[in-house]
Amino acid sequence: MQPDEFRRIGHEVIDWIADYRERVGDLPVRSQVEPGWVRSQLAPIPEQGEGFAGLLADLDRVVVPGTTHWQHPGFYAYFPSNASLPSVLGDLLSSGLGVQGMLWSTSPACTEVEQHLMDELVGAMGLPERFTGGGVIQDTASSAALVAMLAALHRGSDKWRQSGVDGDETVYVSSQTHSSIERAARLAGLGEESVRSIGVSPATLSMDVQALTDQIQSDVDSGRRPILVCATIGTTGTGAVDPVREIAEVCARHGIWLHVDAAWAGPAALCPEQRHLFDGLEHADSFCANAHKWMLTAFDLSLFWTAHPDVLVDALTILPEYLRNSATESGAVVDYRDWQIPLGRRFRALKLWSMLRWYGLEGVRAHLRGHVELAGLLESWVEADERWELVVPRSLSLVTLAHVDGDDATRAAMDAVNAEGSAFLTHTVVNGRFAIRVAIGAEATREHHVRAMWDALRSA
Amino acid sequence: MQPDEFRRIGHEVIDWIADYRERVGDLPVRSQVEPGWVRSQLAPIPEQGEGFAGLLADLDRVVVPGTTHWQHPGFYAYFPSNASLPSVLGDLLSSGLGVQGMLWSTSPACTEVEQHLMDELVGAMGLPERFTGGGVIQDTASSAALVAMLAALHRGSDKWRQSGVDGDETVYVSSQTHSSIERAARLAGLGEESVRSIGVSPATLSMDVQALTDQIQSDVDSGRRPILVCATIGTTGTGAVDPVREIAEVCARHGIWLHVDAAWAGPAALCPEQRHLFDGLEHADSFCANAHKWMLTAFDLSLFWTAHPDVLVDALTILPEYLRNSATESGAVVDYRDWQIPLGRRFRALKLWSMLRWYGLEGVRAHLRGHVELAGLLESWVEADERWELVVPRSLSLVTLAHVDGDDATRAAMDAVNAEGSAFLTHTVVNGRFAIRVAIGAEATREHHVRAMWDALRSA
């Protein structure tokens, strides 16, 4: 494809996306197709090139019906995955430049724009100063958790790089921590038995610090080696917030790496009125917040900071001959390949940069505050309805509710709303009780959407 | 940004990329900037949104001078990273749709288009039938190697998931294998001591199977547990090809997982005349080829197949309550989150699909064959010049050469060409000798570019 063809077809693609975004709210949120339908509609890869029109036609005919629409204003499932249009254009520029930023020298701008933004966000989010210079973009919070764990293992043992894990390492999560932490322990060779699941307060679902303290002491007494604690600010199930400051004190006593996972709630740190949720973060060893969830940035872009980039790099680096270069050897540059699982890397900072410049920090804050406000409205409506109740307190823009008649009624209402197509809700289980999660956060969601979803739930 | 604004600005962005691609050949391939220059040019994140013009201006003013141009026709460094324009548009569509395909149900099309293409490529590349149904897109070959290793560990021990690694596992590579395999062993908790680096034939740099056989036997005799052998088809240094069939026989005797890394050379399997390089692949347990290197697909998109998807999924799966859904529980669908390190995933198949439909299989073959032919020309020119010689035989489109006067002369010539700006070459070390790698593979590279680079090398 020559640049002039790209110019013409590219305009069509842009228009296709604009049209899609204009009409996405009229589509059923969840795809209605049966397993195998999409495949049944697809042609073999052609031997001869066929132009672009067929692909665009198949998008309309097959892909759109086969898609669950994460950008739909009625998407309240999981957590939002904002793919704001300026971030889409930033990502397009990244693909168009086609650079691969594994080393500083393979594209200095790819590295330095990222360093600049990650340092700027330390200030904008009120993060601890010790994270300055320690920021890097990861693909997802799962990968961020894994690299944090590897850094913790390396800090915990001089011989981890050479000899691997010992089998006496232990890792601490709460019963509400995201499954990616337990999975990271498995991938790192620790086994699931190394993971201690600490109980939570039944009222808030936040980690029980006394139970954590006791478990760590018990492990130390029996010769185990505590490596990492993961505290969460905004759990996936209900948005619970672990007491980071108290957890940090326990970690400090035992020299344990404290990773703070704020994959969803992290962007709220841009709003001074929410900073209290991040109390104690200055004692964390690493911190993760996903720009690709609630922060208007097209998937995938996870913001990760560590106070110990030297440890992280030392854990992950390897330098074969074919990657040697004078810039690296000068020590004057950062090579981000040593900060992540893959070797190669996209210029992801471009989609973050374009989003931040388009909206400005005030625009992003308005986006976050708007959803918190809508969730507050929903919360007030639930409280005013005697047939429904909040299962746990609202957390930012996440409302977790259930019908007073019990699990069957709650599930039936959720299923009815999901079947109707104008909203998509998912569930969790809280203290054994089935509950609906309403995660407000799509860019296009307005009060009338939330009102309609609530009316549908009540009448179901 | 509203759809109508996106339409207008999107057209400008498309035009910017078209202009960039039209002029990229006139820019110096390598960025000429000093460490820190890019950062020094960047403004703070604005408080108020500022539109898109400033970003585009900064691309011209800061990013382009700060970029090493991987799409430049004079890019012969590392391996190519083809970001063909139809794949750029496919990736744009992925961002525009903004779906997150962690589960089948979160976007059936994201999963099923990928399944379709991966199965189709089994046929198109002449891959073993046992890979059908076992294909998945990974971000990079490094991640592919890591998931292969985790699957191998799980297959090798019933208790790996629960108890982690034992410390007696061993992994086998050659001295020429990509560093990502040793790194994967470190990340998986095995430690570098678990990795046996097997010697190679000095003439071809392919793995010495007798040495491999002896090392495995010696390890087994001393109570170690061989887990994985990585064979490479097209090593990073020189494009060497390991004898997969013979290595597979050794693996079969000991029940060892055979991972075949063809990150760069893999797409050549689309050409029947190159299939001999893949002899024995039907005995491999997993196989990796990067579409984002030499196969016209914008980074990142690594093609990975395993003959044992059940083992892979069992190694990586974890199912918390908030991800439960009826489609998953029916068993009728694939949830690709269980096939990879991250949880979330982009609709990467779109950029592969758009590329394959635009060029057709014949177009991709023509791309590959054109580079092999250019490398053959360069090979003939080197052979005809008594001051230069091939250090190892040409491998596909990779030519590894050195000046007969020794390392200083070779390095000086490379540095002179790189400083001049119209070509970018990197190096390797072969049997202790400094050698220039000429990896031909940019989409725009033509004979006159290779000729000019060769003339520049000779006159340097």
Interface residues (C-beta under 8 A of the other chain):
Chain A: M1 Q2 P3 D4 E5 F6 R7 I9 G10 H11 V13 I14 D15 W16 I17 A18 D19 Y20 R21 E22 R30 S31 V33 P35 G36 W37 V38 R39 L42 P44 I45 P46 E47 Q48 G49 E50 G51 F52 G54 L55 L59 V62 V63 G66 T67 T68 H69 W70 Q71 A77 Y78 S81 N82 A83 S84 L85 P86 S87 V88 L89 G90 D91 L92 L93 S95 G96 L97 G98 V99 Q100 W104 S105 T106 S107 P108 A109 C110 E112 V113 Q115 H116 L117 E120 L121 A124 D139 T140 A141 S142 S143 L146 L150 L153 K159 W160 R161 Q162 S163 G164 V165 D166 G167 H178 S179 S180 E182 R183 R186 L187 A188 G189 L190 G191 E192 E193 S194 T236 G237 H292 A298 F299 D300 L316 I318 L319 P320 E321 Y322 L323 A327 S330 A332 V333 I341 P342 L343 G344 R345 R346 K351 W353 S354 L356 R357 W358 Y359 G360 L361 E362 G363 T426 H427 T428 V429 R437
Chain B: M1 Q2 P3 D4 E5 F6 R7 I9 G10 H11 V13 I14 D15 W16 I17 A18 D19 Y20 R21 E22 R30 S31 V33 P35 G36 W37 V38 R39 L42 P44 I45 P46 E47 Q48 G49 E50 G51 F52 G54 L55 L59 V62 V63 G66 T67 T68 H69 W70 Q71 Y78 S81 N82 A83 S84 L85 P86 S87 V88 L89 G90 D91 L92 L93 S95 G96 L97 G98 V99 Q100 W104 S105 T106 S107 P108 A109 C110 E112 V113 Q115 H116 L117 E120 L121 A124 D139 T140 A141 S142 S143 L146 L150 L153 K159 W160 R161 Q162 S163 G164 V165 D166 G167 H178 S179 S180 E182 R183 R186 L187 A188 G189 L190 G191 E192 E193 S194 T236 G237 H292 A298 F299 D300 L316 I318 L319 P320 E321 Y322 L323 N325 A327 S330 A332 V333 I341 P342 L343 G344 R345 R346 K351 W353 S354 L356 R357 W358 Y359 G360 L361 E362 G363 T426 H427 T428 V429 R437
